[in-house]
Amino acid sequence: MSPLSVDRAPSRDRSAYLAMIPQLEQQGFLRLPANPVLRQAVDCAFAQASGFFARPAEEKLRYSHPEWVEGYRELGPEYSQVPERPDLTESFSAWNHNRVHPELDAWRDGCLLHGALRDAADLLADVVRDLFAAMRDYFAPGAPDLRFFGATYTQLNHYEPARHRRKLLQDPHEDGHLVTLVTSNAPGLELQVGGAFVPANVSPDHFVVMPGSLLSLMTGYRVKPGYHQVRNSRRTDPRLSMMFFVNPEIDQQLAPWIENDSNKGIDIIARANAAPKQFGYPSLKDILSGHADTPLESPYLANAAQ
């Protein structure tokens, strides 16, 4: 199988996921086709995103709740390596944990993108549960289920490549999560394969599964972190990308599936809690508690288009 080919859909058959885990170890990522229901959810989210991001800035900011890191974020506050090189994208996030806040119900009519991301999250969570069950059965049969839904979020990025001079809209990085599931409607995403970055060739009919450093800790680094970047295509049409960022719930005891010298004595939950800080976010604990006191403001916004 070509390293950039698409796997057959498991169709909730966990044995099919189990057969994919050696491939994840060897090539460092997977491709999972979107079934018709998930594809419809992706198309809906992209359609709503096109309308939402075309709105005036002051209207988009009405759907932003910084204390919960929910909703709209302007270009600039999130970065991949250093604050001086922000990710050149606007974004919109929907955290599963924030469903407990009735205040967000007021967004239902004015921001259909928010509900579309929640719908996609429910479908993607089913995929991840089966994928994690297969990983558990492969690496550590009998280990408890890895809980993730309450600490996981869906994000929609909106790029305008032709506006920017930089060659990379996002610098090389790994996401610091357990896994990221990503799909897009246009080229740009590149994966590190065999020491070189190659086009991911991702499209809305499938998701790429990229492991993060937390999954590497869970597997004793048998699964390596998936480094990736977003190249500037210079296209005039906007580029949309949907990510499902999977974190472990932080109120669980999380032992690695494989323990060796690479992860011995490391607190994986503590690593998960600190991981968002490397991208300009508050800690995971602060985000989930609704006390994200770190302002998500760009230190470089005035020059972000340079």
KAJOJO-V338911 format. One record per residue. N is the residue number from 0. RES is the residue in one letter. PHI is phi as a letter, one per 40 degrees, with the letter a starting at -180 (* if undefined). PSI is psi in whole degrees, -180 to 180 (* if undefined). OMEGA is omega in whole degrees, -180 to 180 (999 if undefined). Layout:
N/RES/PHI/PSI/OMEGA
N/RES/PHI/PSI/OMEGA
This chain:
0/M/*/134/176
1/S/c/142/-180
2/P/c/-13/180
3/L/b/18/178
4/S/c/168/-177
5/V/b/131/178
6/D/c/157/174
7/R/c/147/-178
8/A/c/130/180
9/P/c/-25/178
10/S/f/48/179
11/R/g/15/176
12/D/c/105/-175
13/R/c/-23/177
14/S/c/-32/177
15/A/c/-40/175
16/Y/c/-41/-179
17/L/d/-37/-180
18/A/c/-17/-179
19/M/c/-17/-172
20/I/c/-41/175
21/P/d/-36/178
22/Q/c/-39/177
23/L/c/-42/177
24/E/c/-44/-171
25/Q/c/-46/-174
26/Q/b/-15/173
27/G/g/3/176
28/F/a/168/176
29/L/b/160/170
30/R/b/127/179
31/L/b/120/178
32/P/c/146/174
33/A/c/123/176
34/N/c/169/-174
35/P/d/-37/-179
36/V/c/-44/178
37/L/c/-40/178
38/R/c/-40/178
39/Q/c/-39/179
40/A/c/-39/178
41/V/c/-47/180
42/D/d/-40/179
43/C/c/-45/-180
44/A/c/-42/179
45/F/c/-39/179
46/A/c/-44/179
47/Q/c/-35/180
48/A/c/-40/180
49/S/d/-41/178
50/G/c/-41/-176
51/F/c/-48/-175
52/F/c/-13/175
53/A/c/-8/-179
54/R/c/160/174
55/P/c/153/-176
56/A/d/-43/-176
57/E/c/-29/178
58/E/c/-40/178
59/K/c/-37/-178
60/L/c/-16/174
61/R/c/-24/-178
62/Y/b/57/179
63/S/b/129/177
64/H/b/86/-173
65/P/d/-34/-178
66/E/c/-27/179
67/W/b/3/-176
68/V/f/43/-177
69/E/b/139/173
70/G/g/-146/-169
71/Y/c/142/169
72/R/b/131/178
73/E/c/168/177
74/L/c/131/172
75/G/h/-41/-172
76/P/c/-21/-178
77/E/b/139/-179
78/Y/a/164/-177
79/S/b/-30/-179
80/Q/b/-55/-177
81/V/b/150/-179
82/P/d/-27/-178
83/E/c/-10/176
84/R/b/77/-178
85/P/c/157/170
86/D/c/130/-175
87/L/c/68/-177
88/T/a/143/163
89/E/c/160/-179
90/S/a/165/177
91/F/a/127/-175
92/S/b/147/174
93/A/b/107/180
94/W/c/134/178
95/N/d/-38/-178
96/H/c/-31/-175
97/N/c/0/175
98/R/c/-15/179
99/V/c/-10/-176
100/H/c/107/-180
101/P/c/-18/179
102/E/d/-28/-178
103/L/c/-10/178
104/D/c/-25/-180
105/A/c/-15/179
106/W/c/-11/-168
107/R/d/-45/-175
108/D/c/-36/-175
109/G/c/-15/-177
110/C/a/84/-179
111/L/c/-20/177
112/L/d/-38/-178
113/H/d/-49/179
114/G/c/-34/179
115/A/c/-38/178
116/L/c/-36/176
117/R/c/-41/178
118/D/c/-44/178
119/A/c/-37/-179
120/A/c/-39/180
121/D/c/-41/180
122/L/c/-42/-180
123/L/c/-32/178
124/A/c/-37/177
125/D/c/-41/178
126/V/c/-46/-176
127/V/c/-37/178
128/R/d/-45/-180
129/D/c/-38/179
130/L/c/-44/179
131/F/c/-36/177
132/A/c/-40/177
133/A/c/-42/178
134/M/c/-45/179
135/R/d/-45/-179
136/D/c/-29/-180
137/Y/c/-46/-174
138/F/c/-34/-174
139/A/a/72/-179
140/P/d/134/-180
141/G/g/-11/178
142/A/c/155/-180
143/P/c/162/176
144/D/c/145/176
145/L/c/114/-178
146/R/c/135/-174
147/F/a/-23/-165
148/F/d/-44/-175
149/G/c/-14/-179
150/A/b/13/-173
151/T/b/153/180
152/Y/a/159/177
153/T/b/138/-178
154/Q/b/140/177
155/L/b/119/179
156/N/b/140/180
157/H/b/114/-179
158/Y/b/147/169
159/E/b/82/-170
160/P/d/-42/-174
161/A/c/-16/180
162/R/c/-18/-166
163/H/b/147/-180
164/R/c/-25/-176
165/R/c/146/178
166/K/c/-32/-179
167/L/b/128/175
168/L/c/-25/170
169/Q/b/132/179
170/D/c/163/180
171/P/d/136/-180
172/H/a/165/164
173/E/b/153/-164
174/D/c/-13/179
175/G/g/10/178
176/H/b/-171/170
177/L/c/-59/173
178/V/a/159/169
179/T/b/130/170
180/L/b/127/-174
181/V/b/142/171
182/T/b/163/-176
183/S/a/161/179
184/N/b/6/-176
185/A/a/159/179
186/P/c/165/176
187/G/i/-44/-179
188/L/c/132/176
189/E/b/138/179
190/L/b/146/175
191/Q/c/115/-179
192/V/b/121/180
193/G/g/33/177
194/G/g/-2/180
195/A/b/151/177
196/F/c/128/-178
197/V/b/151/178
198/P/d/135/-180
199/A/c/-21/-180
200/N/f/42/-179
201/V/c/148/179
202/S/a/166/-175
203/P/c/-7/180
204/D/c/1/176
205/H/a/166/176
206/F/b/143/169
207/V/c/132/176
208/V/c/115/180
209/M/b/120/178
210/P/c/147/175
211/G/b/177/-176
212/S/c/-26/177
213/L/c/-37/176
214/L/c/-34/176
215/S/c/-41/177
216/L/c/-38/179
217/M/c/-29/-174
218/T/b/15/-178
219/G/g/32/179
220/Y/g/20/169
221/R/c/-29/170
222/V/b/118/-176
223/K/c/154/176
224/P/c/141/-178
225/G/c/101/179
226/Y/c/142/-177
227/H/a/168/179
228/Q/a/168/178
229/V/b/115/-179
230/R/c/146/178
231/N/c/114/-180
232/S/c/-10/-177
233/R/g/9/-179
234/R/c/149/-180
235/T/c/-26/177
236/D/c/144/178
237/P/c/152/175
238/R/b/131/179
239/L/b/139/179
240/S/b/132/178
241/M/b/130/178
242/M/b/142/171
243/F/b/102/-175
244/F/c/115/-171
245/V/b/113/176
246/N/b/154/172
247/P/c/143/171
248/E/c/137/-167
249/I/c/3/177
250/D/b/24/179
251/Q/b/153/171
252/Q/c/121/-173
253/L/b/100/176
254/A/c/145/179
255/P/c/149/176
256/W/c/-35/176
257/I/b/124/178
258/E/b/130/176
259/N/a/-168/-176
260/D/c/-23/-177
261/S/c/-23/-176
262/N/b/6/-177
263/K/c/127/178
264/G/g/1/-179
265/I/c/131/177
266/D/c/105/-175
267/I/c/-35/178
268/I/c/-40/177
269/A/c/-39/177
270/R/c/-41/178
271/A/c/-40/-179
272/N/c/-38/-176
273/A/c/-21/-171
274/A/d/-43/-177
275/P/d/-25/-176
276/K/c/-27/-178
277/Q/c/-10/180
278/F/b/11/178
279/G/g/11/179
280/Y/c/165/167
281/P/c/177/177
282/S/c/159/179
283/L/c/-38/179
284/K/c/-44/-180
285/D/c/-38/178
286/I/c/-47/-176
287/L/c/-25/179
288/S/c/-7/-179
289/G/g/20/180
290/H/b/54/178
291/A/c/80/-172
292/D/c/-21/179
293/T/c/118/-178
294/P/c/130/178
295/L/c/69/180
296/E/b/145/-175
297/S/c/128/172
298/P/c/-1/-170
299/Y/b/16/-170
300/L/c/-38/-176
301/A/c/-27/-177
302/N/b/14/-173
303/A/c/-26/-179
304/A/c/-1/-178
305/Q/c/*/999
